[in-house]
């Protein structure tokens, strides 16, 4: 009776995921149809069963944490009631007094920025968002920073390091091949059984061999290590994008701050000139008896206070220019002081887009997830370390006592070796390594959750800052117009003798403070716009090529 044989047809399917960081792990093993026939021994069934079970051991497979995104932005970006009409009516009413029509301001302020609603614009920022401010000097500074900033250069070097580590981690997935050549001359002592007088044997030996070794990645350990290195390399690329965005926003903010301090210096110097003119008039009136020494002393105090406020502004301006030089990779002496004023800048319109799309446009969130995926792959490697390692070694070549006849079929030698090694006791090192990687994953999971909610919080903060600073700027313009008109009226009335110097000093101080505050609010609004660009990812978006 013929022996019953059984055949098994087993083909594990190794699936390579698309080139995107959101997909599962690179390798998953799925069962194919197992067909039993009458042609193979039953031991093959046991081997195939072991292979199928091994395919299921590799894990856990990565799954993106489920963090619900908000349906919309909670910031109420509806435009607030415009109070400018009422303010203009009040100013016109004052202008109808005996002082005549209000004069034009000596330093016209830029128009109030528009209040942008969340539903007005749904477009995301472009990759060159800073050009929307309309400043060629800012464009040039950011171009210099992209080429010479040290933080960006360090981030690029870290990307190269991560790429090299990927190459190192992927080496065990391929066989190791080597060649060797030996030549030696030996002198052998006669054995004790040799006849007396036997001379020592002297001979030469030459060999040329090639060898290859390979570790079967039966449990997916080497692949998991390779995956972890690739995910870490992706994280380094996202970190580079984050650093570059941070540097660009820092350059823009520092540049705007330099213009703000320059404008505040102009306001202070203009106010100082006005105060000195009033002091000169009061001094003259004192000589003719229409003003007293107290009036002159009070105005002199105002002049001294304004004059004392100028040096700190100059100090801050110089320090800001020095900080800008560091950002563009230059010595402070080599960077020219920025020119122009804040009023020369354009007002870009920024749309926050949909919250559901934000996470794909934040490189810091992408980096946090890539690190989480790398930690998951490290867990797989630590889990696979519990199982035996299978090593295959092969060598072959030629060995001969004569170099001239080395390459000869008769001198062929070869060796084939297969080995299985299993760690029995390592003092808990394997368990400790597994627990370490699990704890690391838990830590990065919390970091990823924080980066997600922080991304939405950053946009909310930037939206409310942009909206409220725009409204504050409109109201501050109104305050400056009223303060200037009040000061001009009291100045006329002072010369007419209907008010005292104290009233003029009060209105004068109010006007100077309002003008200085107007410049600061303008800077705060521009800074909020930059922060909104930064919170929205600065035009960055994840693509398959970046993976």
C-alpha positions in Angstrom: 0.0 0.0 0.0 1.6 3.3 -1.0 2.5 5.7 1.8 0.1 8.7 2.1 1.9 11.9 1.6 0.6 15.4 2.3 1.6 18.6 0.5 1.3 22.1 1.8 1.5 25.2 -0.3 2.3 28.2 1.9 3.3 31.6 0.6 3.6 34.4 3.2 2.8 37.8 1.6 5.2 40.5 2.5 3.4 43.7 1.9 5.3 47.0 1.5 3.2 50.0 2.5 3.0 53.2 0.4 5.5 55.9 1.0 3.5 57.8 3.6 4.0 57.9 7.3 0.3 57.4 8.2 0.2 53.8 7.0 0.8 50.7 9.1 4.2 49.1 9.5 6.3 48.1 6.5 5.8 44.4 6.9 2.8 42.4 7.8 2.4 38.8 7.2 -1.0 37.4 6.1 -2.0 33.8 5.6 -2.6 32.5 2.2 -4.7 29.6 1.2 -3.2 26.3 2.6 -3.8 23.4 0.3 -3.2 19.9 1.6 -2.5 17.2 -1.1 -0.8 13.8 -1.1 2.7 14.7 -2.1 4.6 16.0 0.9 5.4 14.5 4.3 3.4 15.6 7.3 6.4 17.2 8.9 5.9 20.0 6.3 2.6 20.8 7.9 4.3 21.3 11.2 6.9 23.6 9.7 4.3 25.6 7.8 2.2 25.9 11.0 5.3 27.3 12.8 5.8 29.8 9.9 2.2 30.9 10.1 2.4 31.4 13.9 5.7 33.3 13.4 3.9 35.7 11.1 1.4 36.5 13.8 4.1 37.0 16.5 5.5 40.3 15.0 3.6 43.2 16.6 2.0 45.3 17.8 1.0 47.0 14.6 0.9 50.8 14.6 -2.4 52.5 14.7 -2.7 56.3 14.8 -4.1 57.5 18.1 -7.7 58.5 17.8 -7.8 62.2 18.8 -11.0 63.9 17.7 -10.6 67.2 15.9 -12.9 70.1 16.5 -15.5 70.9 13.9 -14.7 74.6 13.8 -12.7 77.3 15.5 -14.1 78.5 18.8 -12.8 82.0 18.4 -15.7 84.4 17.5 -14.2 86.2 14.5 -17.3 88.2 13.8 -16.4 91.8 13.2 -17.1 94.0 16.2 -19.3 97.1 15.8 -17.3 99.9 14.2 -17.1 102.9 16.5 -15.1 105.0 14.1 -18.2 106.9 12.9 -19.0 108.0 16.4 -15.4 109.0 17.0 -15.3 111.0 13.8 -18.5 112.8 14.7 -17.0 113.7 18.1 -13.8 115.0 16.4 -15.8 117.1 13.9 -17.8 118.6 16.8 -14.6 119.7 18.5 -13.3 121.1 15.3 -16.2 123.5 15.0 -15.0 125.4 18.0 -13.1 128.6 17.9 -9.9 126.7 17.2 -11.0 126.1 13.6 -10.8 122.9 11.6 -8.4 120.2 12.9 -5.0 120.1 11.3 -3.6 117.1 9.5 -1.5 114.9 11.8 2.2 115.4 11.5 2.8 111.7 11.2 -0.1 109.9 9.5 -0.8 106.5 10.8 -1.5 103.6 8.4 -5.1 102.6 8.0 -6.6 100.2 10.5 -6.1 96.6 9.5 -9.2 94.7 8.5 -10.8 92.3 10.8 -10.6 88.9 9.2 -13.3 86.4 9.9 -12.7 82.7 10.1 -15.2 82.1 7.2 -13.9 84.9 5.0 -10.9 83.1 3.7 -10.4 79.3 3.7 -7.1 79.2 1.9 -4.0 78.1 3.7 -0.9 80.2 3.9 1.6 79.8 1.0 5.1 78.5 1.5 6.5 82.1 1.0 4.0 83.7 3.4 6.4 86.5 4.5 6.2 88.1 1.0 2.7 89.1 1.7 3.9 91.9 4.0 5.4 93.6 1.0 8.8 94.3 2.4 11.8 93.6 0.0 14.1 94.0 3.0 12.3 91.3 5.0 12.4 89.0 1.9 16.1 89.4 1.7 16.7 88.8 5.4 14.7 85.5 5.4 16.6 84.5 2.2 19.8 85.0 4.1 18.6 83.1 7.2 17.6 80.1 5.0 21.1 79.9 3.7 23.3 80.9 6.7 21.3 80.3 9.9 23.2 78.0 12.2 20.1 76.3 13.7 18.9 75.4 10.2 22.4 74.1 9.3 22.4 72.0 12.5 19.0 70.6 11.6 20.2 69.6 8.1 23.2 67.9 9.7 20.9 65.9 11.9 18.9 64.8 8.9 22.1 63.5 7.3 22.9 61.7 10.5 19.5 60.0 10.6 19.9 59.0 6.9 23.2 57.4 7.7 21.6 55.5 10.6 19.0 54.2 8.3 21.7 52.8 6.1 23.4 51.2 9.2 20.1 49.7 10.4 19.3 48.2 7.0 22.6 46.4 6.6 21.5 43.2 8.5 18.6 42.7 6.0 21.2 41.8 3.4 23.9 39.1 3.3 27.4 40.0 4.4 30.0 39.0 1.8 33.7 38.9 2.1 36.8 37.6 0.4 40.2 36.5 1.8 43.5 35.4 0.6 46.2 33.7 2.7 49.8 32.5 2.2 51.8 30.7 4.9 54.8 28.5 5.2 54.8 25.9 8.0 57.4 23.6 9.5 55.9 20.5 11.2 57.8 18.5 13.8 58.0 14.7 13.2 55.5 12.7 15.1 56.7 10.2 17.8 55.9 7.3 15.5 58.2 8.6 12.8 61.4 6.7 12.1 64.5 8.0 13.7 66.3 10.6 11.7 63.1 11.8 10.0 63.6 15.5 9.2 60.9 18.1 10.0 58.3 18.6 7.3 58.3 22.1 5.7 55.5 23.0 3.3 53.6 26.0 1.9 49.9 26.6 1.8 47.9 29.1 -0.2 44.2 29.8 -0.1 41.7 32.2 -1.8 38.2 32.0 -0.5 34.9 33.9 -0.4 32.4 33.8 2.4 28.8 34.9 2.9 26.7 35.1 6.1 23.1 35.9 6.6 20.7 36.0 9.5 17.2 35.0 8.6 14.9 37.7 9.8 12.3 35.0 10.7 10.7 37.0 13.5 11.0 40.5 11.8 13.5 41.9 14.3 15.9 43.3 11.8 13.1 44.8 9.7 11.6 46.4 12.8 15.0 48.0 13.7 15.2 49.2 10.1 11.6 50.6 10.3 12.5 52.4 13.5 15.5 54.1 11.9 13.4 55.2 8.9 10.7 56.7 11.1 13.3 58.5 13.1 14.8 59.8 9.9 11.4 61.1 8.9 11.1 62.8 12.3 14.4 64.5 11.8 13.1 65.9 8.5 10.0 67.2 10.1 12.1 68.7 12.9 14.2 70.5 10.2 10.9 71.9 8.8 9.9 73.0 12.3 13.3 74.7 12.9 13.2 76.5 9.5 9.6 77.8 10.2 10.7 78.9 13.7 13.7 80.8 12.3 11.6 82.5 9.6 9.0 83.7 12.1 11.8 84.9 14.4 13.3 86.9 11.6 10.0 88.5 10.7 9.1 89.3 14.3 12.6 90.7 15.1 12.5 92.8 11.9 9.1 94.2 12.9 10.4 94.9 16.4 13.3 96.9 14.9 10.9 98.9 12.8 8.7 99.4 15.9 11.6 100.8 18.0 12.6 103.0 15.1 9.1 104.4 14.9 9.0 104.9 18.7 12.2 106.8 18.5 10.8 109.0 15.8 7.7 109.7 18.0 9.8 110.4 21.0 12.1 112.8 19.1 9.2 114.5 17.5 7.5 114.9 20.9 10.7 116.2 22.4 11.0 118.8 19.6 7.4 119.9 20.3 8.0 120.1 24.1 11.1 122.1 23.6 9.2 124.5 21.4 6.6 125.0 24.1 9.4 125.5 26.7 11.0 128.1 24.5 7.7 130.0 24.2 7.0 129.8 27.9 10.5 131.1 28.6 9.9 134.0 26.4 6.5 134.7 28.0 8.2 134.6 31.4 10.6 137.4 30.4 7.6 139.6 29.3 5.7 138.7 32.5 2.8 136.6 31.0 4.1 133.3 32.5 5.7 132.5 35.8 8.7 130.4 36.8 6.6 127.5 37.9 5.1 127.1 34.4 8.6 127.1 32.9 9.8 124.5 35.4 6.9 122.2 34.8 7.5 122.3 31.0 11.2 121.8 31.6 10.4 118.7 33.6 8.3 117.3 30.7 11.2 118.0 28.3 13.6 116.1 30.6 11.3 113.1 31.0 10.9 112.7 27.2 14.6 113.2 26.7 15.4 110.5 29.2 13.1 108.0 27.4 15.2 108.1 24.2 18.4 106.2 25.3 16.6 103.0 26.4 14.9 102.9 23.0 18.2 103.3 21.2 19.6 100.5 23.4 16.7 98.2 22.6 17.0 99.0 18.9 20.7 98.1 18.8 20.1 94.9 20.7 17.3 93.9 18.3 19.5 94.5 15.3 22.2 92.3 16.9 19.6 89.6 17.5 18.6 89.9 13.8 22.2 89.5 12.7 22.5 86.2 14.7 19.4 84.9 13.0 20.8 85.6 9.5 24.2 84.2 10.4 26.1 87.5 10.3 28.3 89.5 12.7 26.4 92.4 14.2 28.8 94.8 12.6 28.0 93.4 9.1 24.2 93.9 9.2 22.8 97.2 8.2 20.1 98.7 10.4 16.6 98.0 8.9 15.0 101.0 7.3 11.4 102.1 6.8 8.5 102.1 9.2 5.7 99.8 10.2 3.3 101.9 8.1 5.1 100.8 5.0 4.1 97.1 5.5 1.1 95.5 3.9 -1.6 93.7 5.7 -1.8 90.0 4.6 -5.2 88.3 4.8 -4.8 84.9 6.5 -7.4 82.2 6.5 -7.3 79.5 9.2 -8.8 76.8 7.0 -10.6 73.8 8.4 -9.4 72.3 11.7 -9.5 68.8 10.3 -6.7 69.8 7.9 -4.4 71.4 10.5 -2.6 68.3 11.6 -1.3 67.5 8.1 0.2 71.0 7.9 2.1 71.1 11.2 5.6 69.6 10.9 5.9 69.4 14.7 2.8 67.1 14.8 4.2 65.0 12.0 7.5 64.7 13.9 5.7 63.6 17.1 3.9 60.9 15.2 7.0 59.7 13.4 8.7 59.3 16.7 5.7 57.4 18.0 5.9 55.0 15.0 9.6 54.5 15.6 8.9 53.6 19.3 6.3 51.1 18.1 8.9 49.5 15.8 11.3 49.3 18.7 8.7 47.4 20.6 8.5 44.9 17.7 12.2 44.5 17.8 12.3 44.0 21.5 9.5 41.4 21.2 11.3 39.5 18.5 14.4 39.3 20.6 12.7 36.7 22.7 12.8 34.2 19.9 15.8 32.2 18.4 18.1 33.7 15.8 18.9 31.6 12.7 22.2 32.2 11.0 23.5 30.8 7.7 27.1 30.9 6.7 28.7 29.7 3.5 32.3 29.8 2.3 34.2 28.4 -0.6 37.4 28.8 -2.6 40.7 27.1 -3.3 43.5 25.8 -1.0 46.8 24.5 -2.4 50.4 24.0 -1.4 51.6 25.4 -4.7 50.6 28.9 -5.8 50.8 28.0 -9.5 48.1 25.4 -9.2 45.9 27.2 -6.7 43.0 27.7 -9.1 42.3 24.1 -9.9 39.1 22.0 -9.6 41.0 19.6 -7.4 41.8 22.3 -4.9 38.2 23.4 -4.3 36.9 23.7 -0.8 33.6 24.8 0.6 31.6 25.0 3.8 27.9 25.4 4.6 26.8 26.1 8.1 23.4 26.7 9.6 22.8 27.5 13.3 20.1 28.4 15.7 20.8 30.3 18.9 18.4 30.9 21.7 19.0 33.0 24.8 18.0 31.1 28.0 19.0 33.5 30.7 20.3 37.1 30.6 19.3 38.3 34.0 16.1 40.0 32.8 17.8 42.1 30.0 15.3 41.1 27.4 12.2 41.7 29.6 13.7 45.0 30.7 14.3 46.1 27.2 10.8 45.2 26.2 9.4 47.1 29.1 11.7 50.1 28.4 10.4 50.4 24.8 6.8 50.1 26.0 7.3 52.9 28.5 9.0 55.0 25.8 6.0 54.5 23.6 3.7 55.6 26.4 5.8 58.7 26.9 5.7 59.6 23.2 2.0 58.9 23.0 1.5 61.6 25.6 3.8 63.9 23.7 1.9 63.3 20.5 -1.4 64.1 22.2 0.0 67.3 23.6 1.4 68.4 20.3 -2.1 67.9 18.7 -4.0 69.9 21.2 -1.3 72.5 21.3 -1.6 72.9 17.6 -5.3 73.8 17.8 -4.6 76.0 20.9 -1.9 77.9 18.9 -4.3 78.7 16.1 -7.0 79.7 18.5 -4.6 82.0 20.4 -3.3 83.5 17.1 -6.8 84.1 15.8 -8.0 85.9 18.8 -4.7 88.0 19.0 -5.1 88.9 15.3 -8.7 90.0 15.7 -8.3 91.9 18.9 -5.1 93.7 18.0 -6.8 94.9 14.8 -9.7 96.3 16.8 -7.3 97.7 19.4 -5.4 99.5 16.6 -8.6 101.2 15.3 -9.5 102.3 18.8 -6.0 103.6 19.5 -6.1 105.6 16.3 -9.3 107.2 17.5 -7.6 107.9 20.9 -4.6 109.5 19.2 -6.9 111.8 17.1 -8.8 112.9 20.2 -5.7 113.4 22.2 -4.0 115.5 19.5 -7.1 117.6 19.1 -7.4 118.2 22.9 -3.7 119.2 23.0 -4.0 121.6 20.2 -7.1 123.3 21.8 -5.4 123.6 25.2 -2.3 125.1 23.5 -4.4 127.8 21.9 -6.3 128.5 25.1 -3.0 128.7 27.0 -1.8 131.5 24.8 -5.2 133.1 25.2 -4.9 132.9 28.9 -8.0 130.8 29.5 -6.2 127.7 30.9 -3.2 127.2 32.9 0.0 125.2 32.1 -1.0 122.2 34.1 -3.9 121.6 31.7 -1.6 121.8 28.7 0.9 119.4 30.4 -1.8 116.9 31.0 -3.1 116.9 27.4 0.5 116.9 26.2 1.5 113.8 28.2 -1.7 112.0 27.1 -0.9 112.7 23.4 2.7 111.5 23.7 1.6 108.3 25.5 -1.2 107.7 22.9 1.2 108.1 19.9 3.7 105.7 21.5 1.0 103.2 22.3 -0.2 103.3 18.7 3.1 102.2 17.4 3.3 99.4 19.9 -0.2 98.2 19.0 0.7 98.2 15.3 3.7 96.0 16.1 1.5 93.7 18.3 -0.9 93.2 15.4 1.9 92.3 12.9 3.4 90.0 15.5 0.0 88.3 15.9 -0.2 87.8 12.1 3.2 86.2 12.1 2.2 83.9 14.9 -0.9 82.9 13.0 1.2 82.0 10.0 3.4 79.9 12.3 0.4 78.2 14.0 -1.0 77.2 10.6 2.3 75.6 9.7 3.7 78.4 7.5 2.5 76.8 4.3 4.2 73.4 5.0 2.2 70.3 4.2 3.1 66.6 4.3 3.7 64.9 1.0 4.8 61.4 0.1 8.1 62.8 -1.2 8.9 64.2 2.2 8.6 60.7 3.7 
